[in-house]
Amino acid sequence: MRKTLLTEKINSVFPLVIAAVILTGIAGSVSAQQQDDSTVIYEASYFAQYNPVTLTDMIRYIPGGETILNSRFGPGGGGNFRGFGSSDSQVLLNGRRMSGKINNMSTALARIQATQVERIELIRGNAEGLDIRNEGTIFNVILEEGAENSSSNFIDAGFNDINGMDAEPRILASYNASRGPLEFGLSYQYENRPRLNLVDEHVLNPDRSLREFRDLFNAQTRRNHIVTGNFAYTFQSGMLLQLNALISDNAQRYDRHEDQFLIGNGGALVPNAIEVGDIANLNDEIEIGGDLEFNVGNLGRLKTLFVINQRENDDTIKQDTIANNITSRFFSSIADYDEEETIIRSSMTSIIGAHTLEYGAEAAFNRLDRSWSFNDDPFANAIVEEDRYEAFITHSVQLNDKLSLQSALTEEYSKIFQDRDNQTNDRSFRYLKPRLEVRYDLTPTDQFRFLAERSASQLNLNLFVASRNIDDELINFGNPDLEPEVSWTYALSYERRFANDQGSVEIRFEYADISEHIDKILIGTDDSGTGNVGDAWEKSLDVNLNTRFGFIGFPSAVLTLSYTHEDTEVLDPFTGLKRPTIFSTSDYFRVNFRHDVEGTNFAYGVRAHRRANRLRQDVSLYEATDFLPHLDEMFVEYNVTPNVRVRLAGSHFWNRDWRVFEKTFYDGHVADGVVKRYDIQDWIIDPDYTLSVQATF
């Protein structure tokens, strides 16, 4: 049945892809690029027609760039990778990754001005010496070499406005300069991401008769002050030293007000109670990273990266119920915790004829020191530490003008230690992680890729201790026996870049065989926490299409379509039945359209997505979520001068409905089948608008 469903998905997608290929095949040229079998080059002059202000703008104008910017992990990296990881960002600067975790490539793109970029290289092969392994196309940004006493400034200032909330300012200001071999930069950002959720909730009895109605006002504000700095110095010997730092002060607050009504005669709403909540997540972050790179005689080039970060967190939840003018405490939670991570990675790259070897070692140390209390109980304390060491070697070779091969082997050893109120345990793990990637260039524009690798996930140390789930009114109990999830992943991809820069299409099929899958498990009799549930598998089909509208006279109009089909399976630990993995979604559509109107300084666009429903299972809860079409953003831009741009953007003002939850709460264990109540929640997002001005000088 699953095989038939997947076949139907493929058959429904391929006609669209073929039609796009035919249309783009008759399109006219926008601009020429230098090209060989593995690299496509976009010089800075290519982007002049689009009036870019930042590096983010430039990447967006390259076919396939919008897909990277709006992927599930963004350009900063691939989700919960361990340490620096062997696989990382699809965007590099001068062939190098950023030596940071909090301060990663995602945070840097908007701070790099378009005037600083010399060219962007799309590397489709296993390029030597990049100290990175990424199965997709790599966007390698080459920055202009600094001239004597040169400097530049960039500012992006504006405000966000949501009906029912105060208008919030936002600003990003950066300064970059070079003094011969020295380059440095400094930036300040005040970022806020307000959101107003309006929730209508119907509470039903076990026979699905209406029992209560609840009207929830949930105003969310996020205010972040972020200061970053970078320093680079090139010595006469060719040695390169780079340092970067980030300091951040983050405050995320939720103001919840819920009016609760009983259902009276004739369906009348009878006021019953008011629930108010004050939720605050505060954290201060600091990170310092750097890398040192130099040649070691004829042996090769040695690179050493390091990062040290620390985060201090203070989370508070206070929920009160007001009934008959009497206020009583419904629930409270306090959690103070410090997180630390230190990583160092050193590797040597040696070129022997047609062969490239990269070999080295990495060490990572993570620590969590957490204290928490529920409902004024005495504070509980826990310390969790993970120490990890790995040695790795990677071999790359161009077998002929069409075929390249890259193989890697990593040996990992890790140890997890936990001290929970003077009760300690420690466990050790050892993983052998092979990796094989083959790329075949059928033509200079058509490429096939095959990947097979074994990987282990990065654990969230907070899952070892208890926390509060606000929406479910449940405690997520900690699990001191949690282990990393281990996967064997196999992927087959096909990519074609259309002639005359008219777009690209990529089709990717992936299968993952998972052991020690992480999901909810039973803790005690009727409680739950996060743990390892055994084996699982995932299948996915990804199609990404980018095309220009030159064939109808609009060569600067770009449409990006992305589609993901996902099929997963795991054995539910509560019911013993097979079900999809938690939060998996069978179908996910994303669309992005941008048009820089030819011959003008005006641009407009829209970004939206639609995903299928998803399921979630807990010890006393079954949840089904139906997602509705979601307008991520609609915008207009106008370049007042080549260095000044005005931008107006809005979200959620079309089809404000976001998602619908149907939650089934059980009395005790879900396997007993005794329903306590049903909650049906309809979430609506109030429209928000952003007006900003970007300027370089």
C-alpha angles and dihedrals in degrees: 000000000000091000090053092048092051091048090052090052092051092047091050094050102044097065089057091050093048091049091052091049091053093048094047091046090067094043124116127245123271100183137336125246131193109251142181131174095283108020135055116194126209111193120208090252089064091068097050091093090062100047095227120195103185138025088254088063092051094050090048091059093055115089105258094018095103089055091057094046092051100036119125091261100030124217093305098081148291108301121260099007117160117253113322087331128203092260117055146139122355088218121072132178113224089340094306135108121227114263094229144088104197091025096051137146093282090063093046104052097075091048095056112086122224090236089064093060121093097179144329120233122204104209112198098169134062095278113201124244099018095119089220139095116205122162095213134057114301120221104213111192115205111202125210114264108250119257122215113287095351123152140169138191133208131189132182111183133167144106142261122227130193124176107249095025135076118267111257126211122224131191141175118187125175137177125198127182142165132206107187108290091000122088125176141163142187131196140180125199132184105193128183129176109187121184133178117205119191113195129192109196127189116195114205132195119239088269087054094248113145113263107162142005123210128191113200126195109193116180115185126193129181118189117182129179109197127183119184133179135184135192131187131178128182114203123212089250090062094255112143125206121189129179131180134180139187133194118185136179111195130185122180117180135179122201107196125187119173125183111204124202135184119220111248134185114320091011094293116163111240114194109241111163146332123233118200126186134192111193123177130180110186126176140165118207134193127178135175121188138167148159137213122202130181143145120264103206112272092332096084141254122319120212125188122185128184138175133185120188136170131188127192113200134192116183122180131180122186120173122178132185120215116200128157088359090298119122118210131175111255098180141339134190132181124187126176115180141161122209125196133182130181122182132176124180127180126182139171121215116204127180117208110179107296091348127091121197124192116183136162147105140272133201127192130184122192126183135182123189108185137174122183143169134191122206094349093305116151112282117267119210133205138174119197123184132181122190117188132183129181140175120203143181128191127192122196127183137169101223093188139333090290107031130063129176131200124182129177139181125196127185113201131191122183139172128200120201126185132186112187112177090328093312106119137189135167133191134187129214134191125194132183107205116190122183132191127184127178125187123191122189105207088180132350087271102035121071134174121200132191124190133184122173145149118225142173123217127238112249122229101228091206088071089070091069135050125271139173124255104207100192095048096039088229138127115236102214118215123248118214091189098060115139133193118270113245123206140185106207127193121185135177119192138182122195130183126183111204122234121267093021092288096143143281142253128209127187119189132180119192135183123189125192106200132196126188088020112197116234140120117307136183116274112192114325108319104002131090143204140168116288148134114290100182129248128007138160137211132198123188140176118200124189121183120182126182120180138166123221096229090124089070096040100269105102092165094057111098127190121195120191124183128182130181126187116191131187120183139169138192135158108254109235093211102048102019090232129124116254141154117282116266116284094002115143124203098215132022123179125189127183130185127179127181129173124187097195110237115249094010140082092237128107135172138177150156136224124195142153142195126198133186123245123283135206133222128191129197135165094273102010139072115187131188119187124197114198120206127207107292126207105211096182145340117192148172125203134191127189105217088185131353087269102039126065130179118205132189118186135173136187138194096012091117116062095353092193106108109177143336122224125200110190124186112201116199129206099241122328118014090226090065089064096217106145117212098183146321124241118199112189126189110197120204125184118211113231117262130198133199127198117187143163122213121197138171123199 
